[in-house]
Amino acid sequence: GAGVSQSPSNKVTEKGKDVELRCDPISGHTALYWYRQSLGQGLEFLIYFQGNSAPDKSGLPSDRFSAERTGGSVSTLTIQRTQQEDSAVYLCASSFTGNSYTYGYTFGSGTRLTVV
Amino acid sequence: KQEVTQIPAALSVPEGENLVLNCSFTDSAIYNLQWFRQDPGKGLTSLLLIQSSQREQTSGRLNASLDKSSGRSTLYIAASQPGDSATYLCAVIYNAGNMLTFGGGTRLMVKP
């Protein structure tokens, strides 16, 4: 598609439930990031996928968070046993990385997660 | 630690003013630097991308400069308009790790 697509755009879930957030990157983009942004806060790095390399999971806040990227394209971020502090906007971005430099990143519109 | 800092955190100007937003980074070994705009409750919109070999990029009323040796970038907005009101974010990709590192943003308000 023309841009990075995220779904759902809004999600309200009960505390303790699992949720899945989806990101469709721009076709051909090799790099994919997940960030989250809590209300009034900056962007917090979660996880980074680059081609077929092992993902950089160093930003995941707990073992309740996991992500996968199937076939080098679509990515799913899963949050198990959601807590109220997980409420935030989850943003996905993708880019094409060349040999010597990286093209700019394109962000999706985000998924607003509310845990009640 | 590779960090990105933006000053000021908030800025309010009257319509028509020219203004400069500042971004500083701790490590000069960068791949590129990207400026984004974020409207309340929305995602990030890319404004300008500067590769490490470039010194500036221009788009319309926006001009971004890059000085790697001093670890600084500026975003210049000419003839500001109320529609420019948003949060402006600076992000750097360092050579190591390729992780996009964001500054805290500058919240801009342009008053009619």
Interface residues (C-beta under 8 A of the other chain):
Chain A: A31 Y33 G42 L43 F45 Y48 Q50 D56 V89 L91 A93 T97 Y101 T102 Y103 G104 Y105 T106 F107 G108 S109 G110 R112
Chain B: Y31 N32 Q34 F36 G41 K42 G43 L44 T45 S46 L49 Q51 S52 L89 A91 I93 G97 N98 M99 L100 T101 F102 G103 G104 G105
